[in-house]
Amino acid sequence: MIKEYKTINEVVGPLMAIDRVEGIKYEELLEIRLSNGELRRGQVLEIHEDKALVQIFEGTSGINLKESTARFLGHPLELAVSEDMVGRVFDGLGRPKDGGPEILAEKKLDINGEVINPVSRDYPDEFIQTGISAIDHLNTLVRGQKLPVFSGFGLPHKELAAQIARQATVLNQEDDFAVVFAGIGITFEEAEFFMEDFRQTGAIDRSVVFMNLANDPAIERIATPRMALTTAEYLAYEKGMHVLVIMTDMTNYCEALREISAARREVPGRRGYPGYLYTNLATLYERAGRIRGLKGSVTQIPILTMPEDDKTHPIPDLTGYITEGQIILSRELDKNGIQPPIDVLPSLSRLKDKGTGEGKTRKDHAPTMNQLFAAYAQGKQAKELAIVLGESALSDTDKIYAKFAERFEEEYVNQGFYENRSIDETLDLGWKLLMMLPRTELKRIKDEMLDEHLTEGI
């Protein structure tokens, strides 16, 4: 028998205090029945002796404390999962949002998931092709990795997210591939952009979409990425699928955490964010990976907008500590019309060496990657020198490198949001650009490989 409480004591913002409770657990769900019969759901945030602090998903406006009752449901927030979720759209709490029927659940899972035992983790080492040269060749994504995108307000990260969702695939694998997309605190226009893109390109057929809009409650924003990751874990570890999880925008998630922390009157940390921000983010990011003996995998691409383009801001800073690299978008490249504006030099994939090479991509992947990095860096330096001293101050070799940097941005990085390049096409394009340089400058590629490729006239 579920007990009902008429001991609601206080309401502050989305928070509610309930007195004289018994046997209540942290993160347990509850229902608040208003005097007009309306039901609102909430979750336990804190318990102290016989008092419970709860957060109401739909907000607390219009609640009459004396005439409302609370009943605790005995379980945390759960998601009904099934393979039928693929191709469907849900809100931030896992309720169908596409006009389709309710999901016939195979089971219900706690959205907080279970920690993967480090001993059972398998090392990420299989290449995922996104069709984007600056990622596939230079900052390679591998299956089971977490590789965030650091963007800025106004930069085209939503177009990049949609492109990856459309194009991503695991090469040389017959296993099913799915994309789980979580829109966290996004605007209505952004949600419409994603849904229109997914439907027009057919990406929706292999996707599970969770949409939490900017005007939805903050507590729902905190649940949305957990809903997405729970779905991904179910499809990966129980159905043997390779799942790519794209979450945008993690900055909105962290803002919701700060809002709730402030409402709870917690002592703030850096820039007002709660002191447990690192731990909280880790509970999301560490749900990526592969498990020994299981076919499936969960790969994450979290996207966040850096406030004031500041890489030292707590959100990108802590994200960088937890994840295995970052893809950084450049405002300068965006102004110059380079799309996607991926800033190659500060971007990094710490696992790229594990997912490349013969049998995975091509044996010339790593040498050409290193040579392109070095040549582009030298070309950027030459261009900066020309701005300070004038082009006449450059040596002939410096002028070649400066021209190389321009063509590298215009032909290699710049591919638009609807061109899907295979890794072979990307590598061949890299060789074409390297042919601009004197052979004596190609010091990071062995002579045998130079003989093989430079004589082919790519």
C-alpha positions in Angstrom: 0.0 0.0 0.0 1.5 3.3 -1.1 1.2 5.9 1.7 0.0 9.4 0.9 1.4 12.4 2.7 -0.4 15.7 3.4 2.7 17.2 5.0 4.0 19.4 2.3 5.7 22.1 4.2 7.5 24.6 1.9 8.0 25.4 -1.8 11.0 27.3 -3.2 11.2 27.6 -7.0 11.0 24.0 -8.3 11.8 22.5 -4.9 9.4 21.2 -2.3 9.9 20.1 1.3 7.8 17.2 2.7 7.8 16.4 6.4 7.3 13.2 8.4 8.2 10.8 5.7 9.2 7.2 6.2 11.3 4.7 4.2 12.1 7.2 1.4 15.2 6.7 -0.8 17.4 9.1 -2.7 16.3 9.7 -6.3 12.9 8.0 -5.7 10.0 9.2 -7.8 6.9 10.8 -6.4 3.6 12.1 -7.5 2.0 15.3 -6.3 -1.8 15.3 -6.6 -3.2 18.9 -6.7 -6.6 19.9 -5.4 -8.0 20.0 -8.9 -6.9 16.4 -9.5 -3.8 17.3 -11.6 -0.8 15.0 -11.2 2.8 16.3 -11.2 5.9 14.1 -10.9 9.1 14.8 -9.0 12.2 13.2 -7.6 13.8 13.0 -4.2 17.0 15.2 -4.1 17.8 14.9 -0.4 16.7 13.2 2.8 17.4 14.4 6.4 15.8 12.4 9.2 12.1 12.5 8.5 12.2 15.3 5.9 12.5 15.0 2.1 13.6 17.7 -0.3 12.1 16.9 -3.8 12.2 18.6 -7.2 9.0 18.8 -9.2 9.5 18.2 -13.0 6.6 20.4 -14.1 7.4 23.2 -11.6 5.5 24.2 -8.4 3.4 27.1 -9.6 -0.3 26.8 -8.6 0.3 24.2 -5.9 -1.8 24.7 -2.7 0.3 23.2 0.1 -2.6 22.3 2.4 -4.8 20.6 -0.2 -2.1 18.7 -2.2 -0.9 15.2 -1.4 2.4 13.4 -2.1 2.9 9.7 -2.7 6.3 8.1 -3.2 6.5 5.4 -5.9 9.3 3.3 -4.5 11.6 3.4 -7.6 13.8 5.9 -9.3 13.1 7.5 -12.7 12.9 4.6 -15.3 12.8 4.3 -19.0 10.7 1.7 -20.9 13.0 0.3 -23.5 12.5 -1.8 -26.7 14.0 -2.2 -30.1 10.9 -0.4 -31.4 12.4 2.9 -30.1 14.6 3.1 -33.2 13.0 5.6 -35.6 11.0 7.3 -32.8 11.1 10.8 -31.2 10.7 11.3 -27.4 10.7 14.2 -25.0 13.3 14.7 -22.3 11.6 12.3 -20.0 11.1 9.5 -22.5 7.5 10.1 -23.5 6.7 9.7 -27.2 6.7 13.1 -29.0 6.1 12.1 -32.6 2.4 11.2 -32.4 3.1 7.5 -32.5 1.9 4.9 -30.0 3.4 4.2 -26.6 6.4 1.9 -26.6 5.6 -1.7 -25.6 8.4 -2.1 -23.1 10.6 -5.1 -23.1 11.8 -4.0 -19.7 12.2 -0.8 -17.6 15.7 0.4 -16.8 16.9 2.9 -14.1 18.2 5.8 -16.1 21.2 6.3 -13.8 22.7 3.1 -15.3 25.4 0.9 -13.8 29.1 1.7 -13.7 31.1 -0.4 -16.1 33.7 -2.5 -14.2 37.1 -1.2 -15.5 38.3 -4.8 -15.6 35.6 -5.8 -18.1 36.2 -2.8 -20.4 37.6 -3.6 -23.8 40.0 -1.1 -25.4 38.5 1.2 -28.1 40.3 0.5 -31.3 37.9 0.3 -34.2 37.6 3.1 -36.7 34.3 5.0 -37.1 33.9 6.9 -40.3 32.1 10.2 -40.0 32.6 11.2 -43.6 34.4 14.4 -42.3 38.0 14.6 -43.4 39.3 16.7 -40.5 37.9 14.1 -38.0 38.4 10.8 -39.9 42.0 11.5 -40.9 43.4 13.9 -38.4 41.3 13.3 -35.2 40.0 9.8 -35.7 37.0 8.7 -33.8 37.0 5.0 -32.6 34.3 2.8 -31.4 33.8 3.2 -27.6 35.5 6.6 -27.4 34.1 9.8 -26.0 35.2 12.7 -28.2 33.5 16.1 -27.4 33.0 19.0 -29.8 33.9 22.4 -28.3 32.0 25.1 -30.1 31.0 28.7 -29.4 27.7 30.5 -29.6 26.7 31.2 -33.2 29.0 28.6 -34.6 27.5 25.8 -36.8 27.7 22.9 -34.3 24.1 21.9 -34.9 24.9 21.4 -38.6 28.0 19.4 -37.7 26.0 17.2 -35.2 23.4 16.5 -37.9 26.1 15.7 -40.4 27.7 13.2 -38.1 24.3 11.6 -37.2 23.6 11.2 -41.0 27.0 9.9 -42.1 28.6 8.0 -39.2 29.2 4.3 -39.8 31.5 1.5 -38.6 33.6 0.2 -41.6 33.9 -3.6 -42.3 31.1 -4.4 -39.8 27.8 -6.1 -40.5 26.4 -5.4 -37.1 23.6 -2.9 -36.8 24.5 0.7 -36.2 22.3 3.2 -34.5 22.4 6.9 -33.5 20.9 8.1 -30.2 20.5 11.9 -30.4 19.8 14.0 -27.3 18.8 17.7 -27.7 19.4 19.3 -24.3 17.8 22.7 -23.6 17.7 23.5 -27.4 15.4 26.1 -28.9 12.3 25.2 -30.9 14.1 26.3 -34.1 17.0 24.0 -33.4 14.7 21.1 -32.7 12.9 21.7 -36.0 16.2 21.9 -37.8 17.3 18.5 -36.5 13.9 16.8 -37.1 13.6 18.1 -40.6 17.2 17.1 -41.4 16.7 13.6 -39.9 13.5 13.0 -41.8 14.6 14.4 -45.2 17.9 12.4 -45.2 16.4 9.2 -43.8 18.7 9.3 -40.7 15.6 9.0 -38.5 15.2 5.4 -39.6 18.3 4.4 -37.5 18.0 7.0 -34.8 16.4 7.4 -31.4 15.8 11.1 -30.7 15.2 12.8 -27.3 14.2 16.4 -27.4 14.3 18.7 -24.4 13.5 22.3 -25.3 14.7 25.5 -23.7 11.3 26.1 -22.0 11.1 22.7 -20.5 11.8 22.3 -16.7 15.5 22.2 -15.6 15.0 18.8 -13.9 14.0 17.3 -17.3 17.2 18.7 -18.8 19.2 16.7 -16.2 17.3 13.5 -17.1 17.5 13.9 -20.9 21.2 12.7 -21.4 20.6 9.8 -19.0 17.5 8.8 -21.0 19.7 8.8 -24.1 22.5 6.9 -22.5 20.2 4.3 -21.0 18.7 3.7 -24.5 22.2 3.4 -26.0 23.4 0.9 -23.4 20.3 -1.2 -23.9 20.8 -1.3 -27.7 24.5 -1.8 -27.4 24.9 -4.4 -24.6 21.6 -6.3 -24.9 20.9 -6.0 -28.7 24.5 -6.1 -29.9 24.4 -2.8 -31.8 27.1 -0.2 -32.4 25.6 3.0 -31.0 26.8 6.6 -31.4 25.4 9.0 -28.8 25.3 12.7 -29.8 24.4 15.1 -27.0 23.9 18.8 -27.6 24.2 21.2 -25.7 26.0 20.0 -22.6 26.4 23.7 -21.5 22.6 23.8 -21.1 22.8 20.7 -18.9 25.4 22.3 -16.7 23.4 25.5 -16.4 20.4 23.4 -15.2 22.7 21.8 -12.6 23.7 25.2 -11.4 20.1 26.4 -11.2 19.1 23.4 -9.0 22.2 23.8 -6.9 21.4 27.5 -6.3 17.8 26.6 -5.4 19.2 24.0 -2.8 21.4 26.8 -1.4 24.5 24.7 -1.9 27.9 26.3 -1.6 28.9 27.3 -5.1 32.2 26.3 -6.8 33.9 27.9 -9.8 31.7 30.5 -11.5 28.7 29.4 -9.4 28.7 25.8 -10.7 28.3 23.1 -8.0 31.5 21.6 -6.6 30.4 18.2 -7.8 30.2 19.3 -11.5 33.2 17.1 -12.4 31.8 14.0 -10.7 28.4 14.6 -12.3 29.8 15.0 -15.8 31.9 11.9 -15.3 28.7 9.8 -14.5 27.6 10.7 -18.1 30.8 10.5 -20.1 32.1 7.3 -18.5 29.0 5.5 -19.8 30.8 5.2 -23.1 32.8 2.1 -23.9 33.0 -1.5 -25.0 32.6 -4.5 -22.7 34.6 -7.7 -23.2 32.6 -10.5 -24.7 29.8 -8.3 -25.9 29.4 -7.2 -29.6 27.9 -3.8 -29.0 29.5 -0.5 -28.0 28.6 3.0 -26.9 30.5 5.9 -28.5 29.8 9.5 -27.4 30.1 12.9 -29.1 29.0 15.5 -26.5 28.7 19.0 -28.0 29.1 22.1 -25.8 29.3 25.8 -26.4 32.1 27.5 -24.6 30.9 30.7 -22.8 32.8 33.6 -24.3 34.8 31.0 -26.3 36.8 30.4 -23.1 38.5 27.0 -23.1 39.3 27.4 -19.4 35.6 27.8 -18.5 34.7 25.0 -16.0 32.5 23.1 -18.5 35.0 22.6 -21.3 37.9 22.4 -18.8 36.3 19.5 -16.8 35.0 17.8 -19.9 38.6 17.8 -21.3 39.8 16.0 -18.2 37.3 13.2 -18.5 37.1 12.6 -22.3 39.7 11.4 -24.8 40.3 14.6 -26.7 38.3 17.3 -28.3 37.2 18.7 -31.7 37.4 22.5 -31.6 35.4 24.8 -33.9 37.1 28.0 -35.0 35.3 31.4 -35.3 37.9 32.6 -37.7 37.5 29.7 -40.1 33.7 30.2 -39.9 34.1 33.8 -40.8 36.2 32.8 -43.8 33.4 30.4 -45.0 35.2 27.2 -44.1 32.5 24.6 -43.3 32.8 22.7 -41.0 35.1 25.2 -39.3 37.2 22.5 -37.5 40.4 24.0 -36.0 42.7 21.2 -36.8 45.8 22.1 -34.7 44.3 22.4 -31.2 41.9 19.5 -31.8 42.9 16.1 -30.6 41.8 12.5 -30.5 43.9 10.6 -27.9 42.9 7.3 -29.3 43.4 8.0 -33.0 46.6 5.8 -33.2 44.5 2.8 -32.0 41.9 3.0 -34.7 44.0 3.6 -37.8 46.4 1.6 -40.0 46.3 -1.4 -42.2 43.2 -3.5 -41.7 41.3 -0.6 -40.1 41.8 2.3 -42.5 45.1 2.3 -44.6 48.7 1.8 -43.9 49.4 5.4 -45.1 46.9 6.9 -42.6 49.3 7.7 -39.7 52.3 9.0 -41.8 50.1 11.3 -43.9 48.2 12.5 -40.8 51.5 13.5 -39.1 52.8 15.2 -42.3 49.7 17.2 -42.9 49.7 18.4 -39.3 53.3 19.5 -39.5 52.9 21.1 -42.9 49.7 23.0 -41.9 51.3 24.2 -38.7 54.3 25.5 -40.6 52.0 27.1 -43.2 50.1 28.9 -40.5 53.4 30.2 -39.0 54.5 31.4 -42.5 51.2 33.3 -43.0 51.5 35.0 -39.6 55.0 36.0 -40.4 53.9 37.5 -43.7 51.3 39.6 -41.8 54.0 41.0 -39.6 57.0 41.3 -42.0 55.3 41.3 -45.4 55.3 38.5 -47.9 58.7 39.6 -49.3 60.3 38.5 -46.0 59.3 34.8 -46.7 61.7 32.3 -48.2 60.5 30.4 -51.2 59.8 27.3 -49.0 57.8 29.5 -46.6 55.7 30.8 -49.5 55.0 27.2 -50.6 53.9 26.3 -47.0 51.7 29.4 -46.8 50.0 28.4 -50.1 49.6 24.9 -48.7 47.8 26.2 -45.6 45.4 28.1 -47.7 44.6 25.1 -50.0 44.4 22.8 -47.0 41.7 24.9 -45.4 39.8 25.5 -48.7 39.9 22.0 -50.1 40.5 19.6 -47.2 38.8 21.1 -44.1 36.1 22.9 -46.2 33.8 20.2 -47.5 30.3 21.6 -46.5 27.8 19.8 -44.4 26.4 17.5 -47.0 29.6 15.9 -48.5 30.3 12.5 -47.2 33.9 11.5 -47.9 35.1 8.0 -47.5 38.4 7.5 -45.7 40.0 6.5 -49.0 38.9 9.8 -50.6 40.2 11.8 -47.7 43.6 10.1 -47.8 43.9 10.6 -51.5 43.1 14.2 -51.1 45.8 14.5 -48.4 48.4 13.0 -50.9 47.2 15.5 -53.5 47.9 18.4 -51.2 51.3 17.0 -50.0 52.4 16.9 -53.6 52.6 20.7 -53.4 55.6 20.4 -51.1 59.2 19.5 -52.2 59.8 15.8 -51.6 62.7 16.8 -49.2 60.1 18.4 -46.9 58.1 15.2 -46.5 60.2 13.9 -43.6 57.5 12.1 -41.7 56.7 9.6 -44.5 59.1 6.7 -45.4 60.7 6.7 -48.8 59.0 3.4 -49.9 55.6 5.0 -49.2 56.6 8.2 -51.0 57.7 6.1 -54.0 54.4 4.3 -54.0 52.1 7.3 -53.8 53.9 10.1 -55.4 54.4 8.2 -58.6 50.8 7.3 -58.9 49.9 10.9 -59.8 47.1 11.2 -57.5 
